[in-house]
């Protein structure tokens, strides 16, 4: 039974590839447009141009925000994203990182270029770009070519990953696949299209060598998509379970101490770069090579049935857990209410008894304290003190 979740994940990956493969026969607008991808531009001597007159500026803690006046509500949403994402990313990279930053929001790719440091424009395909040496992040509310709005929360989180990693290991020469793969992982940019791209490359034997992705990413649209898919998959493999998360934390510590990436990898995972690539190849192949077997005959319906049954069991388990939690919370509230009522009743009874005794002592002498002696004189009782 312990192998069931792993099997379900394997089948789910295969189903994604299968369904998307069927959709590939019908071209769509989204398929014709390359996936927008953030990037990093280095340079410590760059100069930021002045903001347009209609941009608002706000210093919010250590972060200086600016945005078009009509985008105030969107800016507030992104500020909330910062509040949630930055502490998490910072902690995953060992904590204790400078938090100051400049975040400029642009209406579209043209304004994004106008807001960029002089002489260092963003990549043509980018909806976001980080200038880590300046602590500057630029975001566009419209993607190049399509001018559609990207998932701004994920784009911002992606860029914050770049900024935090640079500050954690400012002098490290990190592989490009590691930098981008970590950003994809930390921002949660897990798309079905990326799974399909990776599955097709595995089945077709067209995975890109990590040595090529260490220096730079390709320029062709499909190859760029595969580069990001591979990078996210490799970093996901490095952080695949609790034991690997501990190794990843050690990898980051070694990088922060000044170790090279290869040395940090050997110290934390006990493998070389070539060993890592070989292990990852084996892992990703095991996950996707079952796809051709499921494409023919009744494999689709069997897979759908298995996934449906597994989903049903997961829902039932979650429902039972939720009901049990509600019952426990209700019982705790009931017990607290009963205890509070008992305390209040006891307190009220004590006050009533004390009040009755005081009144009795004032009105009826015979209710005076028996410990104190009394004498009768001239028709009246007197307490002897």
N, C-alpha and C positions, 0 to 999 in steps of 0.2 A: 504493500500500500504506500510506502514511503516514496516509491518511484513514480506514483501517479502524477504529482505536480510536474515533475520533469518531463514525463511523457506528454502531458497536456500542453506544456510550453512548446515541445517539439512539434506537436500536431498543429498548434495555433500558428506557429511560424510558417509551416507548410501551407496552411489554409490561406494565410495572407498572400503568399506568393501565388497560389493558385487563382484566387479571386482576382487579384490585380493583373495576372497574366491574361485572364479572360477579358478584362476591361481594356487591355492594351490594343485589342483589335479595333476599338473605336477611339480615334484620336480626340483629345479634349484640349481646351485652351491651356489648362494647367500643365498638361504633358508637353506642350510645345514651348513652354517658358522655363528657362533654367531656374533652379531653386535659389532665391536670394540668400546670400551667405555673408555674415559679418567677417571682418578682417582686422588686422593690426597694422598700424603704421608707426615705425620707430623714428625718433628724432627729438633731442633734448633742446635744440636751439630754435624750434619753430615758434612762430608768432601767430596768435589768434586774431582774426579780423574783428572789427566792431560789429555789434549786433544790429539787425534791422530796427527801425524806429518803432515798429509795432510789436516788438518782442518784450515780454515781461521778464524781470529778473528777480529771483528770490534766493536769499541765503538761508538754507534750511539745515541747521547744524553745521557739519563740516562740508556740506555739498552746496555748490552754487548752481542753481537751476535757471534755465532760460527757455522760453517757448513762445510761439505766436499767441497773441492775446485771445484769439477765439478757441484755443486748445487748452484752456485752463482746466477743464474737467478731466481731460486725458492726462494732463501733467500731474494732477492730484493722484490719479490712479497709478501712474508710474512711480510717484514718490512712495506710495504704499508698497509697491513691488520692491523698491529699494529697501525699505524697512524690514521686509521679510527675507529678501534674498541675500543681502550683503552679510549679515551676521552668520547665516548658514554657510555661505561660500568661504568666508573668512575662517570659520571654525574647521571646515574640512581641509583647509590649507595650513592648519597649525595655529590659527589665531594671531592676535597681536600684530595687526597690519594697519598702516595709516589709512584713515577713512576719508580724507579730503579728496574732493573730486569736482570737476566741472562737467555738467551734463547739459548739452544743447539739443533741443528738439527742433526738427525742421519739418516744414509742410511736405516736401517732396524731394526727390534726388537732386534737383537743381539747387534748391536752397541748402541741402546738405553739403554740396560742394562749396557754396558760398560761405558757409559757417566753418569750414575746415581750415586748419592752419595754412598760412600762405606757403605755396610751393609744395604742399603735401596733400593732394586731393584724395578722397576715399576711392576704393576700387569701384569700377563701373557697376558691378553686380551687387554692391553692398546696400543693405537697409540700415546697417549700423557699423560703426568703426570706432576703434579704441586707439588713442595715442597715449600709451602707458607712461612714456617719459614725461609727459605733461599732465597726466592724470585727467585727460579729457575723453569724454565719450559723446559721440554724435549719433543721433537716431533720426530716421525719416519715417513720417507717417504714411508714406507711399513707397511701394517697391519699384525699382527700375523696370522698365518695359511694360509691365502690367498696370502700374500706378495703383494697385490694390493695396489695402492696408494689411501689413503683416501682423503676426501675433506679437504686439509690442512688448508684452510682459516677458516673453521668451527672448526676444532680441536684446532687451535691456539686461536680462540675467546672463545671457551669453557674453555680452560685453563686460559685465562686472566680473565674470570668471577670468577673462583675459587680464583685466586690471589687477585683480587680486593675485593671480599667479605670477605676474611680473613683479609685484611688490614682495611676494614671498621668496622669490628667487631671482632678483634683478640682474644678476650677472651670469645666470645659467643660459647655455645654448641648448634650448629644448627642441626636440623634434616637432615639426609642424603638426604631425598627426596627433601627438600627445596634447598639444595646446588646444587644437580645435576639438579633438575628441572629448577632452575634459569639459570644455565649454558646452558641448552638446549634451553631455551627461548631466551637468549641473543645472542647465536650463530646462531639461526635460523635453527637448526637441525630438521626441521619438515618433516619427511619422510612418505610416504604412508604406508610403512611396519609398522611404529609405530602406525599409525591410525588403521590399521588392527588388530594389536596385542591388542590394547586397546578395539576395538569393540568386538573382540572375547571374551575377558575376561568379558566385561559387559554382553553380551548376554549369556555367559556360566556361569555367576555367580562366576568367579574365580579371582576377583580383590584381590590384596594383602592388608592386613591391613596397614594403615599408621604407626601404632605403630611399626610394624616390619621393615618398611622402614626408620624409624627414626634413628635406630642404625646402620644398615648395610644392604647391598643389598645381595640377594641370589647369589649362585655360578653357578647354572644351567643356560645354555645359554638362554632358552626361558624365564625363570623367570627373568633373568637380563634384557632382552628386555622389559618385562612387567613393571619391576620396573622403568626403565627410561621413558617408555610411561606414566605411572601413574604420576610420579614426574613432568614431563613436563605439563601434563594436570592439575594437582592441582595448580601449579604456574601460568599457563595460566588462570585458574579460578580466582585466586587472582588478576590478572591484566587484567580482561576481558573487562573493558571499562574505560572511563575517570575518573569516580567516584572511581573505584577500583584502578586505578593507583595512585590517590591521597592518598588512604588508604595504598597502598604499600609503597609510599614514607614515610608515617608516621611510618610504620612498620620498615623500615630501620633506620629512625632517632632514634626510641626507642632502636633498637639493638645497634646502635652506642653509645647510652648513657649508655649502660651496662645492659639493661633489658634482662630477659630471653626470649626465643622465645615465650613461652606460654603467658607471661605477655605482650609482644609487640603485639602479635596477638589480645589479648583482648582489648588493648588500641586503636588499629587502626581499627580492623574489628568488634569489640564487640562480638566476638565468642570465644569459647574454641576450642581446637584441635579436640575434638570429634564432636562439632557442625560443624566445618569446614568440617570434613570428611563426615558427614551426608549431608550437603548442596551440596558438590561436587558430592557425589554419586547420588543424585537426579538429578543434572544438567547433568551429563554424561549419566545417564540412559535415560533421555528424549531425548538425542541426538542420541543414538544408538539402543534403543529397537524397533524402527520402522523398523529396517533392515529385520527381518523375514517376515514382511508383503510385502516387496518389492521384495523378492526373487522369489515368485511364480507367475505363470500366466503371464499377460502382464505388471506386475509392472515394469520390467526392461525397457520396451519401453516407458512407461509413464514417468518414472523417467528421462530417456535419453532425451525425448522430452522437459520436463520441464526445465532441465538444459540447453539444447540447446537454447531454447527460452530466458531464463534468460541471457545466455552468449551473445546472439545476441543483446538484449536490452542494456547490459552493454557496448558492443562494439560501438553501435550507440551513446550512451550517451557520451562515451569518445571521439568519432570522432567529435561530435558536440562541445564538450568542447574544443577540440584541434583546430578546425576551428575557433571558436570564439576567442580563445587566439591569434591565428595567425593573425586574422583580426584586433584585438585590437593593437597588436604589430606593424603591418604594418601601421595602421592609425597613431600611435604615431610616427613612423619613418618618415612618410610623412609630418606630421605636423611640426616635428623638422626640416626637410630639407627645407620646405617652409619658416619657420621663419628664419633659417640661411641664406637662399638666400636673403630674404628681408633685413636682417641686412647688408649683404655684399654689396647689391646694394645701400643701403642708404649711407653706408660708402664710396663706390666708387664715388657716386654722389657728396658727400661733398668734397672729395679730388679733383675731377675734377673742381668743382666750385671755390675752393680755389686757385688751380693752375691757372685757367683762369684769375681770378682776379689779381693774382700776376703778371702774364705776361702782362695783360692790363695796370697795373700801371707802369710797367717798360717801355712799348713801347708808350702808348698813355697817355699823361698828363691829357686829359679830363676825364679819368677813375680814377683819384685820388680821395681820400676820400673827399666827399663834405663837411664834417664837418671842414676840414682844409682850411683856406682862402689862396688864391694865388694872386700874383701880376705879371704884365707883365712889364719887364724891358730889354731894349736892344734886343728886338725881342725874348725873352725867358720868359716862365712862371716859377715863383718861389713860392714854398709853404712856407707860413709863419709859423714858429714853435714858 
